[in-house]
Amino acid sequence: MTWFLKRRKSLRLQGYDYSQERAYFLTVVVQKRLCLFGEIVEGSLTNNNAGEMITKWWGKLEDKFPTVINDAFVVMPNHIHGILFLKNSRESITPEKGAHTGAPLHKIIQWFKTMTTNEYIHGVKSRGWQPFLGTLWQRNFYEHVIRDEESLNRIREYIVANPQRWDLDGENLQATGKDDFDRWLAAFKTKPVSKPNKAASADLRHVLGETGEDLAAATLKKQGYKVLERNFRTPLGEIDLIARHQGMLVFIEVKTRTSARFGAGQEAVHYGKQARYRRLADYYLKQKRLGEIAVRFDVVGILWQDGKPQVEVIEGAF
């Protein structure tokens, strides 16, 4: 069996300000690439208690850092992948005690490493978790500045499908090949523009462009939905669509794919995304002073094939 031991090359850009408003793809790897967080069997990922702990602390980044918005995330056996949006600190809500507004990326990851290391050590002592030597995480981490919506969607797809690609993963000591995704990622060698224009910022903040959302809204209307809001902006992010349907207030996430290679778009609405959407819905209800009403969370998945869209509406998706 051939072992590929070369580590993913750091993509850090010299002189780039990693506190500015952009979307970032992050990879953090366990020291010596020990598989401490679970296992993958025939492409199916099972996280152990330590892996669930890692997920918990990643989810707490939004609480600790008001400028952070979580997106796609996965805990692999010996590393994590995630997408973080850093928004403008001037638009942030008033931070809770101990939060850090405008913290740069390395400070955010440093806090994550510290909190997970402390709890992992406690797990070793009290819960029989596998011990590690030295430090839990490698000293550095890998980051990539996401340039546009196309890149954003490709990276999301990679994160969701990562367990199925474990045999090609650069962090797998027993990998049997190399992943085209790594070669694609390594091709980005120049700095993105320091101040992205308005359209580029919108691409980073929306799952679909205007055409996709128009299609989703039109499909929902045909099914009896009354669309109330589109791209409803909150300090925590945006809600794609808000509608009334069958006496309920419905918060709708729209996902699109141009290929079925990594599954349907709605499959990317992972646990972290669901939790964030619930917080966005709670913000909307409080702002509108709607009180106790029946709500539902739907997903519209759009798959473009041969220039034609296939639209699926999933009621009560989460």
Sine and cosine of phi, psi and omega as CSV:
sin_phi,cos_phi,sin_psi,cos_psi,sin_omega,cos_omega
0.00,0.00,0.73,-0.69,-0.01,-1.00
-1.00,0.07,0.73,-0.68,0.02,-1.00
-0.95,-0.32,0.77,-0.64,0.05,-1.00
-0.97,-0.24,0.97,-0.25,-0.14,-0.99
-0.99,-0.14,-0.08,1.00,-0.04,-1.00
-0.92,0.38,0.78,-0.63,-0.01,-1.00
-0.99,0.16,0.47,-0.88,0.06,-1.00
-0.87,0.49,0.79,-0.61,-0.02,-1.00
-0.92,0.39,0.69,-0.73,0.03,-1.00
-0.88,0.47,0.69,-0.73,-0.03,-1.00
-0.97,-0.23,0.26,0.97,-0.04,-1.00
-0.89,0.46,0.75,-0.66,-0.05,-1.00
-1.00,-0.08,0.84,-0.55,-0.01,-1.00
-0.89,0.46,0.76,-0.65,0.07,-1.00
0.99,0.15,0.05,1.00,-0.02,-1.00
-1.00,0.04,0.65,-0.76,-0.01,-1.00
-1.00,0.06,0.96,-0.27,-0.06,-1.00
-1.00,0.06,0.33,0.94,0.14,-0.99
-0.95,-0.32,-0.07,1.00,-0.08,-1.00
-0.99,0.16,0.29,-0.96,-0.12,-0.99
-0.94,0.35,0.96,-0.26,0.04,-1.00
-0.40,-0.92,-0.01,-1.00,0.17,-0.99
-0.96,-0.28,0.66,-0.75,-0.08,-1.00
-0.78,-0.63,0.67,-0.74,0.10,-0.99
-0.99,-0.17,0.83,-0.56,-0.10,-1.00
-0.87,-0.49,0.59,-0.80,0.15,-0.99
-0.74,-0.67,0.81,-0.59,0.05,-1.00
-0.83,-0.56,0.77,-0.64,-0.20,-0.98
-0.88,-0.47,0.62,-0.79,0.05,-1.00
-0.93,0.37,0.61,-0.79,0.06,-1.00
-0.84,0.54,0.73,-0.68,-0.03,-1.00
0.89,0.45,0.18,0.98,0.03,-1.00
0.81,0.58,0.62,0.78,0.09,-1.00
-0.94,0.35,0.64,-0.77,0.00,-1.00
-1.00,0.04,1.00,0.03,-0.10,-0.99
-0.98,-0.18,-0.22,0.97,-0.21,-0.98
-0.94,-0.33,0.08,1.00,0.00,-1.00
0.59,-0.81,-0.31,-0.95,-0.03,-1.00
-0.55,-0.83,0.32,-0.95,0.06,-1.00
-0.84,-0.54,0.84,-0.55,0.02,-1.00
-0.83,-0.55,0.88,-0.47,0.00,-1.00
0.78,0.63,0.72,0.70,0.07,-1.00
0.98,0.18,0.03,1.00,-0.01,-1.00
-0.97,-0.25,0.81,-0.59,-0.07,-1.00
-1.00,-0.07,0.75,-0.66,0.12,-0.99
-0.81,-0.59,0.92,-0.38,0.07,-1.00
-0.99,0.10,0.65,-0.76,0.11,-0.99
-1.00,0.07,-0.17,-0.99,-0.03,-1.00
-0.88,0.47,-0.57,0.82,0.03,-1.00
-0.91,0.40,-0.66,0.75,0.04,-1.00
-0.89,0.45,-0.63,0.78,0.06,-1.00
-0.91,0.42,-0.59,0.81,0.06,-1.00
-0.89,0.45,-0.66,0.75,0.02,-1.00
-0.88,0.48,-0.69,0.72,0.04,-1.00
-0.86,0.51,-0.66,0.75,-0.01,-1.00
-0.86,0.51,-0.72,0.69,-0.06,-1.00
-0.96,0.29,-0.52,0.85,0.08,-1.00
-0.90,0.44,-0.64,0.77,0.03,-1.00
-0.90,0.43,-0.43,0.90,-0.01,-1.00
-0.99,0.17,-0.11,0.99,0.00,-1.00
-0.86,0.51,-0.62,0.78,-0.01,-1.00
-0.90,0.43,-0.54,0.84,0.02,-1.00
-0.96,0.27,-0.60,0.80,-0.05,-1.00
-0.98,0.20,-0.63,0.78,-0.09,-1.00
-0.87,-0.50,0.96,-0.27,-0.08,-1.00
-0.88,0.47,-0.31,0.95,0.00,-1.00
-1.00,0.02,-0.02,1.00,-0.08,-1.00
-1.00,-0.09,0.70,-0.72,0.18,-0.98
-0.82,-0.57,0.83,-0.56,0.04,-1.00
-0.98,0.22,0.54,-0.84,0.10,-1.00
-0.75,-0.66,-0.67,-0.74,-0.05,-1.00
-0.87,0.50,0.57,-0.82,-0.07,-1.00
-0.38,-0.93,0.59,-0.81,0.10,-1.00
-0.53,-0.85,0.62,-0.78,0.14,-0.99
-0.97,-0.22,0.93,-0.37,0.07,-1.00
-1.00,0.00,0.13,-0.99,-0.04,-1.00
-0.82,0.57,-0.56,0.83,-0.06,-1.00
-0.70,-0.71,0.29,0.96,0.06,-1.00
-0.26,-0.96,0.15,-0.99,0.08,-1.00
-0.78,-0.62,0.51,-0.86,0.17,-0.99
-0.85,-0.52,0.64,-0.77,0.07,-1.00
-0.40,-0.92,0.39,-0.92,0.13,-0.99
-0.92,-0.39,0.79,-0.61,0.08,-1.00
-0.88,-0.48,0.70,-0.71,0.19,-0.98
-0.99,-0.13,0.77,-0.64,0.17,-0.98
-0.97,-0.26,0.87,-0.49,-0.03,-1.00
-0.99,-0.16,0.22,-0.98,-0.02,-1.00
-0.88,0.48,0.82,-0.58,-0.05,-1.00
-0.89,0.46,-0.42,0.91,0.00,-1.00
-0.94,0.34,-0.35,0.94,0.00,-1.00
-1.00,-0.09,0.00,1.00,-0.10,-0.99
-0.97,0.23,0.43,-0.90,0.11,-0.99
-0.95,0.31,0.30,-0.95,0.00,-1.00
-0.87,0.50,0.83,-0.56,-0.09,-1.00
-0.94,0.35,0.56,-0.83,0.11,-0.99
-0.95,0.32,0.21,-0.98,-0.01,-1.00
-0.85,0.53,0.77,-0.64,0.02,-1.00
1.00,0.00,-0.10,1.00,-0.01,-1.00
-0.98,0.17,0.31,-0.95,-0.03,-1.00
-0.82,-0.57,0.95,-0.31,0.02,-1.00
-1.00,0.10,0.75,-0.66,0.04,-1.00
0.97,0.22,0.32,0.95,0.00,-1.00
-0.92,0.40,0.67,-0.75,0.05,-1.00
-0.95,0.32,0.25,-0.97,-0.12,-0.99
-0.85,0.53,-0.67,0.74,-0.07,-1.00
-0.92,0.40,-0.49,0.87,0.06,-1.00
-0.95,0.33,-0.60,0.80,0.03,-1.00
-0.90,0.44,-0.73,0.68,-0.02,-1.00
-0.94,0.35,-0.57,0.82,0.05,-1.00
-0.87,0.50,-0.69,0.73,0.04,-1.00
-0.89,0.45,-0.69,0.72,0.03,-1.00
-0.86,0.51,-0.71,0.71,0.01,-1.00
-0.89,0.46,-0.67,0.74,-0.02,-1.00
-0.89,0.46,-0.74,0.67,-0.06,-1.00
-0.92,0.39,-0.67,0.75,0.00,-1.00
-0.94,0.34,-0.59,0.81,0.03,-1.00
-0.90,0.44,-0.71,0.70,-0.01,-1.00
-0.87,0.50,-0.71,0.71,-0.02,-1.00
-0.95,0.31,-0.55,0.84,0.03,-1.00
-0.91,0.42,-0.67,0.75,0.04,-1.00
-0.86,0.51,-0.67,0.75,0.06,-1.00
-0.88,0.48,-0.63,0.78,0.03,-1.00
-0.91,0.42,-0.59,0.81,0.05,-1.00
-0.90,0.44,-0.68,0.73,-0.07,-1.00
-0.96,0.27,-0.58,0.81,-0.15,-0.99
-0.91,-0.41,-0.27,0.96,-0.10,-0.99
-0.81,-0.58,0.08,1.00,0.08,-1.00
0.97,0.26,0.39,0.92,0.03,-1.00
-0.93,0.38,0.45,-0.89,-0.01,-1.00
-0.87,0.49,0.81,-0.58,-0.01,-1.00
-0.96,0.29,0.30,-0.95,0.08,-1.00
-0.78,-0.63,0.35,-0.94,0.02,-1.00
-0.98,-0.21,0.71,-0.71,0.05,-1.00
0.98,0.21,-0.95,-0.33,-0.04,-1.00
-0.90,-0.44,0.43,-0.90,0.00,-1.00
-0.95,0.32,-0.71,0.70,-0.10,-1.00
-0.95,-0.32,0.46,-0.89,0.17,-0.98
-0.87,0.49,0.47,-0.88,-0.09,-1.00
-0.87,0.48,-0.71,0.70,-0.03,-1.00
-1.00,-0.07,0.18,-0.98,0.16,-0.99
-0.70,-0.71,0.21,-0.98,-0.07,-1.00
-0.94,-0.35,0.74,-0.67,-0.02,-1.00
-0.70,-0.71,0.51,-0.86,0.01,-1.00
-0.66,-0.75,0.77,-0.63,0.05,-1.00
-0.99,0.16,0.88,-0.47,-0.04,-1.00
-0.98,0.21,0.82,-0.57,-0.15,-0.99
-1.00,0.09,-0.64,0.77,-0.15,-0.99
-0.43,-0.90,0.03,-1.00,-0.07,-1.00
-0.91,0.41,-0.60,0.80,0.01,-1.00
-0.87,0.50,-0.72,0.69,0.03,-1.00
-0.91,0.42,-0.65,0.76,0.01,-1.00
-0.84,0.54,-0.74,0.67,-0.02,-1.00
-0.92,0.40,-0.62,0.79,0.01,-1.00
-0.91,0.41,-0.64,0.77,0.00,-1.00
-0.94,0.34,-0.63,0.77,0.08,-1.00
-0.84,0.54,-0.72,0.70,0.00,-1.00
-0.87,0.49,-0.66,0.75,0.01,-1.00
-0.88,0.47,-0.70,0.71,-0.03,-1.00
-0.88,0.47,-0.73,0.68,-0.02,-1.00
-0.89,0.46,-0.62,0.78,-0.08,-1.00
-1.00,-0.03,0.05,1.00,-0.10,-1.00
-0.82,0.57,-0.67,0.74,0.03,-1.00
-0.87,0.50,-0.58,0.82,0.01,-1.00
-0.95,0.30,-0.26,0.96,-0.03,-1.00
-0.95,-0.32,0.33,0.94,-0.09,-1.00
-0.85,0.53,-0.57,0.82,-0.02,-1.00
-0.94,0.35,-0.19,0.98,0.04,-1.00
-0.93,-0.37,0.03,1.00,-0.12,-0.99
-0.95,0.31,0.75,-0.66,-0.01,-1.00
-0.90,0.43,-0.32,0.95,0.02,-1.00
-1.00,-0.06,-0.06,1.00,0.03,-1.00
-1.00,0.05,0.91,-0.42,-0.05,-1.00
-0.90,0.44,-0.28,0.96,0.00,-1.00
-0.91,-0.41,0.46,0.89,0.02,-1.00
-0.87,0.49,0.57,-0.82,-0.03,-1.00
-0.95,-0.31,0.16,0.99,0.01,-1.00
-0.11,-0.99,-0.17,-0.99,0.02,-1.00
-0.85,-0.53,0.54,-0.84,-0.07,-1.00
-1.00,-0.05,0.73,-0.69,0.06,-1.00
-0.86,0.51,-0.47,0.88,0.00,-1.00
-0.87,0.50,-0.64,0.76,0.00,-1.00
-0.90,0.44,-0.64,0.77,0.03,-1.00
-0.92,0.39,-0.64,0.77,0.04,-1.00
-0.89,0.46,-0.69,0.72,-0.04,-1.00
-0.91,0.41,-0.64,0.77,-0.03,-1.00
-0.93,0.38,-0.26,0.97,-0.03,-1.00
-0.96,0.28,-0.26,0.97,0.01,-1.00
-1.00,0.09,0.98,-0.21,-0.09,-1.00
-0.88,-0.48,-0.17,0.99,-0.02,-1.00
-0.96,-0.28,0.37,-0.93,0.00,-1.00
-0.94,0.33,0.63,-0.78,0.19,-0.98
-0.95,0.31,0.27,-0.96,0.04,-1.00
-0.87,0.49,0.65,-0.76,-0.09,-1.00
-0.93,0.36,-0.48,0.88,0.02,-1.00
-0.81,-0.59,1.00,0.01,-0.03,-1.00
-0.87,0.49,0.57,-0.82,-0.01,-1.00
-0.95,0.32,0.12,-0.99,-0.10,-0.99
-0.87,0.50,-0.66,0.75,-0.02,-1.00
-0.91,0.43,-0.66,0.75,0.00,-1.00
-0.90,0.43,-0.65,0.76,0.04,-1.00
-0.88,0.48,-0.65,0.76,0.01,-1.00
-0.89,0.45,-0.63,0.77,0.01,-1.00
-0.86,0.51,-0.63,0.78,-0.03,-1.00
-0.95,0.32,-0.40,0.91,-0.09,-1.00
-0.99,-0.10,-0.20,0.98,-0.07,-1.00
-0.87,-0.50,0.62,-0.78,0.06,-1.00
-0.95,0.32,-0.64,0.77,0.01,-1.00
-0.89,-0.45,0.39,-0.92,0.21,-0.98
-0.98,0.18,-0.01,-1.00,-0.05,-1.00
-0.86,0.50,-0.59,0.81,-0.03,-1.00
-0.89,0.45,-0.70,0.71,0.01,-1.00
-0.90,0.44,-0.66,0.75,-0.01,-1.00
-0.94,0.33,-0.57,0.82,0.09,-1.00
-0.87,0.50,-0.69,0.73,-0.01,-1.00
-0.90,0.43,-0.69,0.72,0.02,-1.00
-0.88,0.47,-0.72,0.70,-0.01,-1.00
-0.89,0.46,-0.67,0.75,-0.01,-1.00
-0.90,0.43,-0.65,0.76,0.01,-1.00
-0.90,0.43,-0.68,0.74,0.00,-1.00
-0.89,0.45,-0.66,0.75,0.01,-1.00
-0.87,0.49,-0.63,0.78,0.02,-1.00
-0.91,0.42,-0.42,0.91,-0.01,-1.00
-1.00,-0.09,0.20,0.98,0.11,-0.99
1.00,-0.09,0.13,0.99,0.06,-1.00
-0.98,0.18,0.57,-0.82,0.17,-0.99
-0.94,-0.34,0.96,-0.28,-0.06,-1.00
-0.96,0.29,0.83,-0.56,-0.03,-1.00
-0.98,-0.18,-0.62,0.79,-0.07,-1.00
-0.63,-0.78,0.54,-0.84,0.17,-0.99
-0.78,-0.62,0.71,-0.71,0.00,-1.00
0.78,0.63,0.79,0.61,0.00,-1.00
-0.95,0.33,0.88,-0.47,-0.10,-0.99
-1.00,-0.01,0.73,-0.69,0.11,-0.99
-0.77,-0.63,0.23,-0.97,0.07,-1.00
-0.89,0.46,-0.27,0.96,-0.04,-1.00
-0.99,-0.13,-0.11,0.99,-0.06,-1.00
0.66,-0.75,-0.25,-0.97,-0.06,-1.00
-0.88,-0.48,0.53,-0.85,0.14,-0.99
-0.98,-0.22,0.81,-0.58,-0.09,-1.00
-0.86,0.51,-0.84,0.54,-0.03,-1.00
-0.62,-0.78,0.57,-0.82,0.12,-0.99
-0.78,-0.62,0.74,-0.67,-0.10,-1.00
-0.56,-0.83,0.22,-0.98,0.17,-0.99
-0.96,-0.27,0.69,-0.72,0.03,-1.00
-0.39,-0.92,0.82,-0.58,0.05,-1.00
0.80,0.60,0.66,0.75,0.06,-1.00
0.97,0.23,0.16,0.99,-0.03,-1.00
-0.87,-0.49,0.46,-0.89,0.16,-0.99
-1.00,0.02,0.83,-0.55,-0.14,-0.99
-0.90,-0.43,0.80,-0.61,0.09,-1.00
-0.98,-0.20,0.81,-0.59,-0.22,-0.98
-0.85,-0.53,0.82,-0.58,0.11,-0.99
-0.99,-0.15,0.75,-0.67,-0.01,-1.00
-0.95,-0.31,0.80,-0.60,0.02,-1.00
-0.82,-0.58,0.68,-0.73,0.00,-1.00
-0.79,-0.62,0.47,-0.88,0.07,-1.00
-0.65,-0.76,0.54,-0.84,0.12,-0.99
-0.98,-0.21,-0.01,1.00,0.02,-1.00
-0.50,-0.86,0.54,-0.84,0.05,-1.00
-1.00,-0.05,0.15,0.99,-0.09,-1.00
-0.87,0.50,-0.56,0.83,-0.03,-1.00
-0.95,-0.32,0.35,0.94,0.01,-1.00
1.00,-0.06,0.07,-1.00,-0.01,-1.00
-0.95,0.32,0.43,-0.90,-0.04,-1.00
-0.85,0.52,-0.60,0.80,-0.04,-1.00
-0.91,0.42,-0.33,0.95,0.04,-1.00
-0.93,0.37,-0.27,0.96,0.03,-1.00
-0.99,0.14,-0.05,1.00,0.04,-1.00
-0.99,0.13,0.98,0.21,-0.11,-0.99
-0.98,0.19,0.00,-1.00,-0.08,-1.00
-0.85,0.53,-0.70,0.71,-0.01,-1.00
-0.89,0.46,-0.64,0.77,0.03,-1.00
-0.91,0.41,-0.64,0.77,0.02,-1.00
-0.89,0.46,-0.70,0.71,0.00,-1.00
-0.89,0.46,-0.63,0.77,0.02,-1.00
-0.92,0.39,-0.64,0.77,-0.01,-1.00
-0.90,0.43,-0.56,0.83,0.05,-1.00
-0.91,0.41,-0.61,0.80,0.04,-1.00
-0.92,0.38,-0.64,0.77,0.05,-1.00
-0.88,0.47,-0.66,0.75,0.01,-1.00
-0.90,0.44,-0.66,0.75,0.02,-1.00
-0.88,0.47,-0.64,0.77,0.06,-1.00
-0.87,0.49,-0.70,0.71,-0.01,-1.00
-0.88,0.47,-0.71,0.70,-0.03,-1.00
-0.88,0.47,-0.65,0.76,0.01,-1.00
-0.94,0.34,-0.66,0.76,-0.01,-1.00
-0.90,0.43,-0.63,0.78,-0.02,-1.00
-1.00,0.08,-0.07,1.00,0.00,-1.00
0.81,0.59,0.76,0.65,-0.06,-1.00
-1.00,0.04,-0.26,0.97,0.05,-1.00
0.93,0.37,-0.50,-0.87,-0.04,-1.00
-0.99,0.10,0.97,-0.25,0.06,-1.00
-0.72,-0.70,0.33,-0.94,0.01,-1.00
-0.97,0.25,0.78,-0.63,0.01,-1.00
-0.80,-0.61,0.34,-0.94,0.02,-1.00
-0.56,-0.83,0.44,-0.90,0.03,-1.00
-0.88,-0.48,0.90,-0.43,0.01,-1.00
-0.94,-0.35,0.33,-0.94,0.09,-1.00
-0.78,-0.63,0.71,-0.70,0.14,-0.99
-0.95,-0.31,0.89,-0.45,0.04,-1.00
-0.98,-0.21,0.77,-0.64,-0.01,-1.00
-0.85,-0.53,0.82,-0.57,0.04,-1.00
-0.88,-0.48,0.87,-0.49,0.02,-1.00
-1.00,-0.05,0.85,-0.52,0.05,-1.00
-0.68,-0.73,0.76,-0.65,-0.01,-1.00
0.81,0.58,0.60,0.80,0.05,-1.00
0.97,0.24,0.12,0.99,-0.02,-1.00
-0.84,-0.54,0.65,-0.76,-0.02,-1.00
-1.00,0.01,0.64,-0.77,0.19,-0.98
-0.94,-0.35,0.87,-0.50,-0.13,-0.99
-0.93,-0.37,0.77,-0.64,0.06,-1.00
-0.81,-0.59,0.80,-0.60,0.04,-1.00
-0.97,-0.24,0.86,-0.51,-0.02,-1.00
-0.95,-0.33,0.95,-0.32,0.02,-1.00
-0.99,0.17,0.67,-0.74,0.01,-1.00
0.86,0.51,0.70,0.71,-0.10,-1.00
-0.90,0.43,-0.51,0.86,0.03,-1.00
-0.42,-0.91,0.00,0.00,0.00,0.00
